[in-house]
């Protein structure tokens, strides 16, 4: 059933997450105090690798690793956007890298580590090292999955998250949505794809795996044995978004669990900017950060399953696509000419008119804090009072009597 709450969420998203036709202007009257960036890694290799390149030596070799195209994506983001806005225009960042000024946290994956250093190379106008190696100049905090409740929540560290995920994927709603999508592909595109790839007996599931490979192959500029038309790429690009409803909209906990610590950190930052002692009053941040100086630029290099829930925590975004490679969420805390503190948030993505969707333009700091606290309270509903994410992760999830909403809306808008 398409609930009123779900409809309100979508209307809110439509109103707030609007394309910005001109790049967000730099106001020299305001003073930037803190910037948060959360970005997805750049183009990577696929999960499964198929012998579809003209030269086998040019094909992907290892699954899930960042490619040279992914390096270039983040280098461009650093050089042409972050450097221009925060180092040149705003003069917020120093011209030389200072680890006391910039805190970078990544997951323990090659693709997020290399994406982070590639972007930093762009910010500080440095050449990227050869052979897909991270620049050793930069200090990174690589957080393993076993303790990562912030940027890569997983079933290993959070039993409940795994149970929610499994329940959604086992639901009749998910089955119906996938049946619809796969039947549409089988009717309109897979016969052609089987012919192109010379895989005449491949199943629908195998073909979706091939489309995943082709999606990343095209992003990484691999020379394939066959040409793909613009229409072919529309089908291939859409295929990687076939789980957006299940992963982000199906159950509230699919985003609240993933974004809970991030929301808590944002609230902590509002207090720090008002004079609170970050060493004692920002426990969610200092759980990971052990530096001696509070940074002015905090950069989380992560995954699509990080960026999308964080966006949901801010505005419940109406997006049919998952977070695309090298897209980034930016949150700026700034002081206006009269001493008032405000928050600006925007999502940098190539699909927008000028690369940006504005989420908040001039939100008062106190309103932003209230908004985040409201989201945190919503996230806590149904859990014992006074508990937090680590406790919730050990509470079993029950899907008994559960109806997962919105799949019919998602299904009818997918194509």
LUMTILO-697382 format. One record per residue (C-alpha): residue number from 1; y, x, z; residue in one letter. Coordinates in steps of 0.05 Angstrom, whole numbers, plus 5000, padded with zeros to 4 digits. Layout:
+-----+------+------+------+------+
| pos |   c2 |   c1 |   c3 | code |
+-----+------+------+------+------+
| NUM |    Y |    X |    Z |    A |
...
+-----+------+------+------+------+
# end
This chain:
+-----+------+------+------+------+
| pos |   c2 |   c1 |   c3 | code |
+-----+------+------+------+------+
|   1 | 5000 | 5000 | 5000 |    X |
|   2 | 5070 | 5025 | 4983 |    X |
|   3 | 5104 | 5022 | 5051 |    X |
|   4 | 5177 | 5010 | 5067 |    X |
|   5 | 5181 | 5077 | 5102 |    X |
|   6 | 5154 | 5112 | 5041 |    X |
|   7 | 5204 | 5076 | 4996 |    X |
|   8 | 5262 | 5095 | 5042 |    X |
|   9 | 5239 | 5167 | 5041 |    X |
|  10 | 5241 | 5167 | 4965 |    X |
|  11 | 5309 | 5134 | 4962 |    X |
|  12 | 5336 | 5185 | 5011 |    X |
|  13 | 5308 | 5241 | 4969 |    X |
|  14 | 5339 | 5213 | 4906 |    X |
|  15 | 5407 | 5210 | 4939 |    X |
|  16 | 5405 | 5280 | 4971 |    X |
|  17 | 5365 | 5324 | 4925 |    X |
|  18 | 5410 | 5319 | 4864 |    X |
|  19 | 5420 | 5371 | 4809 |    X |
|  20 | 5483 | 5412 | 4814 |    X |
|  21 | 5516 | 5419 | 4746 |    X |
|  22 | 5556 | 5480 | 4766 |    X |
|  23 | 5533 | 5538 | 4808 |    X |
|  24 | 5551 | 5527 | 4881 |    X |
|  25 | 5621 | 5555 | 4888 |    X |
|  26 | 5636 | 5613 | 4934 |    X |
|  27 | 5690 | 5593 | 4983 |    X |
|  28 | 5726 | 5655 | 5007 |    X |
|  29 | 5759 | 5614 | 5063 |    X |
|  30 | 5692 | 5604 | 5097 |    X |
|  31 | 5652 | 5658 | 5134 |    X |
|  32 | 5577 | 5661 | 5125 |    X |
|  33 | 5541 | 5673 | 5190 |    X |
|  34 | 5467 | 5668 | 5174 |    X |
|  35 | 5424 | 5657 | 5112 |    X |
|  36 | 5351 | 5635 | 5111 |    X |
|  37 | 5310 | 5642 | 5047 |    X |
|  38 | 5240 | 5614 | 5038 |    X |
|  39 | 5210 | 5629 | 4970 |    X |
|  40 | 5145 | 5622 | 4933 |    X |
|  41 | 5113 | 5685 | 4904 |    X |
|  42 | 5122 | 5698 | 4830 |    X |
|  43 | 5071 | 5691 | 4773 |    X |
|  44 | 5001 | 5711 | 4794 |    X |
|  45 | 4932 | 5717 | 4766 |    X |
|  46 | 4888 | 5655 | 4765 |    X |
|  47 | 4831 | 5637 | 4812 |    X |
|  48 | 4780 | 5641 | 4756 |    X |
|  49 | 4788 | 5689 | 4697 |    X |
|  50 | 4765 | 5671 | 4627 |    X |
|  51 | 4754 | 5718 | 4567 |    X |
|  52 | 4809 | 5686 | 4525 |    X |
|  53 | 4856 | 5745 | 4511 |    X |
|  54 | 4857 | 5782 | 4445 |    X |
|  55 | 4847 | 5848 | 4481 |    X |
|  56 | 4801 | 5842 | 4542 |    X |
|  57 | 4837 | 5901 | 4574 |    X |
|  58 | 4901 | 5858 | 4578 |    X |
|  59 | 4867 | 5802 | 4615 |    X |
|  60 | 4873 | 5789 | 4690 |    X |
|  61 | 4828 | 5834 | 4731 |    X |
|  62 | 4833 | 5808 | 4803 |    X |
|  63 | 4844 | 5736 | 4825 |    X |
|  64 | 4908 | 5714 | 4859 |    X |
|  65 | 4947 | 5779 | 4851 |    X |
|  66 | 5020 | 5783 | 4830 |    X |
|  67 | 5030 | 5803 | 4757 |    X |
|  68 | 5086 | 5843 | 4725 |    X |
|  69 | 5117 | 5777 | 4704 |    X |
|  70 | 5117 | 5756 | 4777 |    X |
|  71 | 5151 | 5821 | 4796 |    X |
|  72 | 5204 | 5808 | 4744 |    X |
|  73 | 5215 | 5737 | 4768 |    X |
|  74 | 5232 | 5759 | 4839 |    X |
|  75 | 5270 | 5819 | 4815 |    X |
|  76 | 5314 | 5774 | 4773 |    X |
|  77 | 5323 | 5725 | 4831 |    X |
|  78 | 5345 | 5783 | 4875 |    X |
|  79 | 5391 | 5816 | 4824 |    X |
|  80 | 5422 | 5756 | 4789 |    X |
|  81 | 5426 | 5707 | 4846 |    X |
|  82 | 5419 | 5735 | 4917 |    X |
|  83 | 5456 | 5800 | 4902 |    X |
|  84 | 5510 | 5765 | 4863 |    X |
|  85 | 5521 | 5710 | 4915 |    X |
|  86 | 5512 | 5746 | 4981 |    X |
|  87 | 5528 | 5819 | 4966 |    X |
|  88 | 5581 | 5816 | 4912 |    X |
|  89 | 5615 | 5748 | 4917 |    X |
|  90 | 5610 | 5734 | 4991 |    X |
|  91 | 5605 | 5807 | 5013 |    X |
|  92 | 5557 | 5782 | 5066 |    X |
|  93 | 5503 | 5835 | 5057 |    X |
|  94 | 5517 | 5909 | 5059 |    X |
|  95 | 5512 | 5948 | 4994 |    X |
|  96 | 5456 | 5990 | 5023 |    X |
|  97 | 5392 | 5962 | 5053 |    X |
|  98 | 5395 | 5957 | 5129 |    X |
|  99 | 5331 | 5933 | 5165 |    X |
| 100 | 5374 | 5910 | 5223 |    X |
| 101 | 5411 | 5864 | 5176 |    X |
| 102 | 5352 | 5836 | 5136 |    X |
| 103 | 5287 | 5810 | 5167 |    X |
| 104 | 5230 | 5799 | 5117 |    X |
| 105 | 5166 | 5763 | 5136 |    X |
| 106 | 5108 | 5755 | 5088 |    X |
| 107 | 5038 | 5728 | 5091 |    X |
| 108 | 4982 | 5779 | 5086 |    X |
| 109 | 4974 | 5771 | 5011 |    X |
| 110 | 4990 | 5821 | 4957 |    X |
| 111 | 5029 | 5769 | 4918 |    X |
| 112 | 5078 | 5753 | 4975 |    X |
| 113 | 5087 | 5825 | 4996 |    X |
| 114 | 5102 | 5849 | 4925 |    X |
| 115 | 5146 | 5789 | 4911 |    X |
| 116 | 5188 | 5806 | 4972 |    X |
| 117 | 5198 | 5879 | 4955 |    X |
| 118 | 5212 | 5862 | 4882 |    X |
| 119 | 5267 | 5814 | 4903 |    X |
| 120 | 5295 | 5866 | 4951 |    X |
| 121 | 5296 | 5917 | 4895 |    X |
| 122 | 5338 | 5868 | 4856 |    X |
| 123 | 5385 | 5855 | 4914 |    X |
| 124 | 5398 | 5929 | 4925 |    X |
| 125 | 5397 | 5949 | 4852 |    X |
| 126 | 5335 | 5993 | 4857 |    X |
| 127 | 5281 | 6005 | 4804 |    X |
| 128 | 5216 | 5970 | 4818 |    X |
| 129 | 5158 | 6019 | 4828 |    X |
| 130 | 5106 | 6026 | 4773 |    X |
| 131 | 5034 | 6001 | 4777 |    X |
| 132 | 5051 | 5938 | 4816 |    X |
| 133 | 5063 | 5974 | 4881 |    X |
| 134 | 5113 | 5951 | 4935 |    X |
| 135 | 5175 | 5993 | 4946 |    X |
| 136 | 5162 | 6032 | 5010 |    X |
| 137 | 5236 | 6033 | 5030 |    X |
| 138 | 5233 | 5962 | 5057 |    X |
| 139 | 5207 | 5941 | 5125 |    X |
| 140 | 5163 | 5880 | 5121 |    X |
| 141 | 5129 | 5838 | 5175 |    X |
| 142 | 5062 | 5819 | 5145 |    X |
| 143 | 5033 | 5763 | 5187 |    X |
| 144 | 4957 | 5752 | 5182 |    X |
| 145 | 4928 | 5682 | 5175 |    X |
| 146 | 4894 | 5688 | 5243 |    X |
| 147 | 4961 | 5682 | 5280 |    X |
| 148 | 5005 | 5649 | 5227 |    X |
| 149 | 5029 | 5581 | 5249 |    X |
| 150 | 5094 | 5588 | 5212 |    X |
| 151 | 5088 | 5605 | 5138 |    X |
| 152 | 5014 | 5597 | 5122 |    X |
| 153 | 4981 | 5547 | 5168 |    X |
| 154 | 4907 | 5543 | 5152 |    X |
| 155 | 4843 | 5512 | 5178 |    X |
| 156 | 4822 | 5577 | 5211 |    X |
| 157 | 4881 | 5578 | 5258 |    X |
| 158 | 4891 | 5502 | 5260 |    X |
| 159 | 4827 | 5460 | 5263 |    X |
| 160 | 4866 | 5395 | 5258 |    X |
| 161 | 4901 | 5415 | 5194 |    X |
| 162 | 4833 | 5429 | 5162 |    X |
| 163 | 4808 | 5361 | 5185 |    X |
| 164 | 4868 | 5324 | 5157 |    X |
| 165 | 4861 | 5360 | 5090 |    X |
| 166 | 4786 | 5345 | 5086 |    X |
| 167 | 4797 | 5272 | 5104 |    X |
| 168 | 4850 | 5262 | 5051 |    X |
| 169 | 4807 | 5296 | 4998 |    X |
| 170 | 4747 | 5253 | 5017 |    X |
| 171 | 4788 | 5188 | 5016 |    X |
| 172 | 4779 | 5133 | 4965 |    X |
| 173 | 4853 | 5138 | 4949 |    X |
| 174 | 4847 | 5211 | 4929 |    X |
| 175 | 4785 | 5196 | 4888 |    X |
| 176 | 4821 | 5140 | 4851 |    X |
| 177 | 4882 | 5182 | 4836 |    X |
| 178 | 4839 | 5239 | 4810 |    X |
| 179 | 4795 | 5193 | 4769 |    X |
| 180 | 4858 | 5166 | 4735 |    X |
| 181 | 4886 | 5235 | 4720 |    X |
| 182 | 4821 | 5263 | 4695 |    X |
| 183 | 4805 | 5203 | 4651 |    X |
| 184 | 4874 | 5211 | 4619 |    X |
| 185 | 4862 | 5284 | 4605 |    X |
| 186 | 4793 | 5270 | 4578 |    X |
| 187 | 4821 | 5218 | 4530 |    X |
| 188 | 4883 | 5255 | 4506 |    X |
| 189 | 4875 | 5330 | 4514 |    X |
| 190 | 4809 | 5360 | 4536 |    X |
| 191 | 4773 | 5351 | 4469 |    X |
| 192 | 4826 | 5395 | 4437 |    X |
| 193 | 4823 | 5445 | 4493 |    X |
| 194 | 4747 | 5451 | 4488 |    X |
| 195 | 4756 | 5465 | 4414 |    X |
| 196 | 4810 | 5518 | 4425 |    X |
| 197 | 4770 | 5554 | 4479 |    X |
| 198 | 4703 | 5545 | 4444 |    X |
| 199 | 4674 | 5513 | 4506 |    X |
| 200 | 4646 | 5448 | 4476 |    X |
| 201 | 4602 | 5430 | 4535 |    X |
| 202 | 4650 | 5447 | 4591 |    X |
| 203 | 4658 | 5394 | 4645 |    X |
| 204 | 4725 | 5362 | 4664 |    X |
| 205 | 4726 | 5405 | 4727 |    X |
| 206 | 4714 | 5468 | 4686 |    X |
| 207 | 4770 | 5449 | 4639 |    X |
| 208 | 4818 | 5440 | 4697 |    X |
| 209 | 4799 | 5510 | 4719 |    X |
| 210 | 4813 | 5535 | 4648 |    X |
| 211 | 4881 | 5501 | 4649 |    X |
| 212 | 4897 | 5536 | 4714 |    X |
| 213 | 4880 | 5602 | 4680 |    X |
| 214 | 4923 | 5584 | 4619 |    X |
| 215 | 4982 | 5564 | 4662 |    X |
| 216 | 4984 | 5632 | 4695 |    X |
| 217 | 4966 | 5668 | 4631 |    X |
| 218 | 5027 | 5639 | 4595 |    X |
| 219 | 5073 | 5655 | 4654 |    X |
| 220 | 5047 | 5726 | 4652 |    X |
| 221 | 5055 | 5731 | 4576 |    X |
| 222 | 4982 | 5745 | 4560 |    X |
| 223 | 4964 | 5748 | 4486 |    X |
| 224 | 4913 | 5693 | 4478 |    X |
| 225 | 4862 | 5684 | 4422 |    X |
| 226 | 4895 | 5619 | 4402 |    X |
| 227 | 4964 | 5588 | 4399 |    X |
| 228 | 4985 | 5534 | 4447 |    X |
| 229 | 5035 | 5482 | 4424 |    X |
| 230 | 5092 | 5454 | 4465 |    X |
| 231 | 5052 | 5391 | 4475 |    X |
| 232 | 4991 | 5432 | 4498 |    X |
| 233 | 5035 | 5465 | 4550 |    X |
| 234 | 5060 | 5399 | 4576 |    X |
| 235 | 4988 | 5379 | 4592 |    X |
| 236 | 4972 | 5447 | 4621 |    X |
| 237 | 5035 | 5451 | 4664 |    X |
| 238 | 5023 | 5381 | 4690 |    X |
| 239 | 4951 | 5397 | 4710 |    X |
| 240 | 4972 | 5445 | 4764 |    X |
| 241 | 5009 | 5388 | 4799 |    X |
| 242 | 4949 | 5341 | 4801 |    X |
| 243 | 4941 | 5350 | 4877 |    X |
| 244 | 5014 | 5341 | 4897 |    X |
| 245 | 5002 | 5272 | 4927 |    X |
| 246 | 4941 | 5294 | 4967 |    X |
| 247 | 4973 | 5359 | 4991 |    X |
| 248 | 5042 | 5333 | 5009 |    X |
| 249 | 5050 | 5257 | 5009 |    X |
| 250 | 4983 | 5228 | 5031 |    X |
| 251 | 4989 | 5238 | 5106 |    X |
| 252 | 5051 | 5255 | 5147 |    X |
| 253 | 5013 | 5312 | 5180 |    X |
| 254 | 5004 | 5346 | 5113 |    X |
| 255 | 5077 | 5368 | 5119 |    X |
| 256 | 5094 | 5360 | 5193 |    X |
| 257 | 5041 | 5409 | 5217 |    X |
| 258 | 5061 | 5459 | 5164 |    X |
| 259 | 5136 | 5456 | 5177 |    X |
| 260 | 5137 | 5445 | 5253 |    X |
| 261 | 5152 | 5517 | 5274 |    X |
| 262 | 5203 | 5525 | 5218 |    X |
| 263 | 5241 | 5464 | 5243 |    X |
| 264 | 5239 | 5492 | 5313 |    X |
| 265 | 5267 | 5558 | 5288 |    X |
| 266 | 5324 | 5523 | 5252 |    X |
| 267 | 5343 | 5488 | 5317 |    X |
| 268 | 5340 | 5555 | 5354 |    X |
| 269 | 5386 | 5586 | 5302 |    X |
| 270 | 5438 | 5531 | 5313 |    X |
| 271 | 5440 | 5550 | 5387 |    X |
| 272 | 5443 | 5625 | 5373 |    X |
| 273 | 5503 | 5614 | 5328 |    X |
| 274 | 5537 | 5578 | 5386 |    X |
| 275 | 5525 | 5637 | 5432 |    X |
| 276 | 5455 | 5629 | 5460 |    X |
| 277 | 5416 | 5692 | 5475 |    X |
| 278 | 5366 | 5698 | 5418 |    X |
| 279 | 5320 | 5743 | 5460 |    X |
| 280 | 5308 | 5688 | 5511 |    X |
| 281 | 5328 | 5624 | 5476 |    X |
| 282 | 5292 | 5630 | 5409 |    X |
| 283 | 5218 | 5634 | 5427 |    X |
| 284 | 5193 | 5607 | 5361 |    X |
| 285 | 5230 | 5662 | 5324 |    X |
| 286 | 5214 | 5719 | 5372 |    X |
| 287 | 5141 | 5700 | 5369 |    X |
| 288 | 5143 | 5738 | 5303 |    X |
| 289 | 5208 | 5779 | 5305 |    X |
| 290 | 5209 | 5839 | 5352 |    X |
| 291 | 5272 | 5875 | 5327 |    X |
| 292 | 5329 | 5896 | 5372 |    X |
| 293 | 5385 | 5865 | 5331 |    X |
| 294 | 5388 | 5793 | 5308 |    X |
| 295 | 5387 | 5793 | 5231 |    X |
| 296 | 5438 | 5759 | 5187 |    X |
| 297 | 5390 | 5748 | 5128 |    X |
| 298 | 5320 | 5721 | 5144 |    X |
| 299 | 5273 | 5721 | 5084 |    X |
| 300 | 5204 | 5687 | 5086 |    X |
| 301 | 5161 | 5705 | 5026 |    X |
| 302 | 5106 | 5654 | 5022 |    X |
| 303 | 5070 | 5601 | 4980 |    X |
| 304 | 5079 | 5533 | 4948 |    X |
| 305 | 5044 | 5503 | 5009 |    X |
| 306 | 5100 | 5533 | 5050 |    X |
| 307 | 5161 | 5516 | 5009 |    X |
| 308 | 5144 | 5443 | 4994 |    X |
| 309 | 5133 | 5421 | 5067 |    X |
| 310 | 5196 | 5458 | 5088 |    X |
| 311 | 5234 | 5418 | 5035 |    X |
| 312 | 5202 | 5355 | 5063 |    X |
| 313 | 5226 | 5373 | 5133 |    X |
| 314 | 5297 | 5374 | 5107 |    X |
| 315 | 5302 | 5314 | 5060 |    X |
| 316 | 5235 | 5283 | 5042 |    X |
| 317 | 5244 | 5307 | 4970 |    X |
| 318 | 5223 | 5264 | 4911 |    X |
| 319 | 5188 | 5316 | 4868 |    X |
| 320 | 5128 | 5306 | 4823 |    X |
| 321 | 5120 | 5381 | 4815 |    X |
| 322 | 5096 | 5429 | 4867 |    X |
| 323 | 5142 | 5488 | 4884 |    X |
| 324 | 5141 | 5531 | 4822 |    X |
| 325 | 5133 | 5607 | 4822 |    X |
| 326 | 5194 | 5645 | 4848 |    X |
| 327 | 5231 | 5582 | 4869 |    X |
| 328 | 5269 | 5589 | 4934 |    X |
| 329 | 5299 | 5547 | 4989 |    X |
| 330 | 5364 | 5574 | 5017 |    X |
| 331 | 5398 | 5551 | 5082 |    X |
| 332 | 5467 | 5577 | 5096 |    X |
| 333 | 5502 | 5572 | 5164 |    X |
| 334 | 5576 | 5583 | 5156 |    X |
| 335 | 5642 | 5576 | 5193 |    X |
| 336 | 5700 | 5539 | 5159 |    X |
| 337 | 5773 | 5559 | 5161 |    X |
| 338 | 5784 | 5518 | 5225 |    X |
| 339 | 5726 | 5548 | 5264 |    X |
| 340 | 5678 | 5490 | 5253 |    X |
| 341 | 5606 | 5508 | 5237 |    X |
| 342 | 5569 | 5477 | 5177 |    X |
| 343 | 5502 | 5481 | 5142 |    X |
| 344 | 5490 | 5484 | 5067 |    X |
| 345 | 5420 | 5479 | 5038 |    X |
| 346 | 5398 | 5483 | 4966 |    X |
| 347 | 5335 | 5494 | 4926 |    X |
| 348 | 5338 | 5545 | 4871 |    X |
| 349 | 5292 | 5527 | 4813 |    X |
| 350 | 5293 | 5538 | 4738 |    X |
| 351 | 5282 | 5464 | 4723 |    X |
| 352 | 5349 | 5442 | 4752 |    X |
| 353 | 5412 | 5438 | 4710 |    X |
| 354 | 5439 | 5504 | 4734 |    X |
| 355 | 5381 | 5528 | 4776 |    X |
| 356 | 5399 | 5490 | 4839 |    X |
| 357 | 5386 | 5425 | 4874 |    X |
| 358 | 5436 | 5413 | 4930 |    X |
| 359 | 5404 | 5385 | 4993 |    X |
| 360 | 5463 | 5392 | 5041 |    X |
| 361 | 5532 | 5415 | 5019 |    X |
| 362 | 5574 | 5410 | 5082 |    X |
| 363 | 5533 | 5384 | 5141 |    X |
| 364 | 5564 | 5396 | 5210 |    X |
| 365 | 5521 | 5442 | 5252 |    X |
| 366 | 5510 | 5389 | 5306 |    X |
| 367 | 5489 | 5337 | 5255 |    X |
| 368 | 5440 | 5387 | 5225 |    X |
| 369 | 5411 | 5401 | 5294 |    X |
| 370 | 5404 | 5327 | 5308 |    X |
| 371 | 5370 | 5318 | 5241 |    X |
| 372 | 5320 | 5373 | 5256 |    X |
| 373 | 5307 | 5347 | 5326 |    X |
| 374 | 5294 | 5278 | 5297 |    X |
| 375 | 5243 | 5308 | 5248 |    X |
| 376 | 5210 | 5346 | 5305 |    X |
| 377 | 5206 | 5282 | 5346 |    X |
| 378 | 5174 | 5246 | 5287 |    X |
| 379 | 5124 | 5303 | 5281 |    X |
| 380 | 5106 | 5295 | 5354 |    X |
| 381 | 5088 | 5221 | 5350 |    X |
| 382 | 5017 | 5208 | 5371 |    X |
| 383 | 5009 | 5274 | 5409 |    X |
| 384 | 5010 | 5284 | 5485 |    X |
| 385 | 5081 | 5292 | 5512 |    X |
| 386 | 5102 | 5364 | 5525 |    X |
| 387 | 5053 | 5395 | 5476 |    X |
| 388 | 5067 | 5434 | 5412 |    X |
| 389 | 5033 | 5456 | 5349 |    X |
| 390 | 4982 | 5503 | 5379 |    X |
| 391 | 4957 | 5448 | 5425 |    X |
| 392 | 4957 | 5397 | 5368 |    X |
| 393 | 4915 | 5443 | 5325 |    X |
| 394 | 4858 | 5437 | 5375 |    X |
| 395 | 4860 | 5361 | 5378 |    X |
| 396 | 4809 | 5328 | 5331 |    X |
| 397 | 4837 | 5285 | 5275 |    X |
| 398 | 4807 | 5217 | 5261 |    X |
| 399 | 4811 | 5183 | 5194 |    X |
| 400 | 4781 | 5118 | 5221 |    X |
| 401 | 4820 | 5058 | 5195 |    X |
| 402 | 4868 | 5105 | 5159 |    X |
| 403 | 4901 | 5082 | 5095 |    X |
| 404 | 4934 | 5137 | 5055 |    X |
| 405 | 4997 | 5109 | 5023 |    X |
| 406 | 5035 | 5123 | 4959 |    X |
| 407 | 4979 | 5145 | 4913 |    X |
| 408 | 4990 | 5087 | 4866 |    X |
| 409 | 5064 | 5105 | 4859 |    X |
| 410 | 5045 | 5177 | 4848 |    X |
| 411 | 4992 | 5159 | 4797 |    X |
| 412 | 5039 | 5117 | 4755 |    X |
| 413 | 5092 | 5171 | 4755 |    X |
| 414 | 5047 | 5231 | 4744 |    X |
| 415 | 5054 | 5231 | 4668 |    X |
+-----+------+------+------+------+
# end
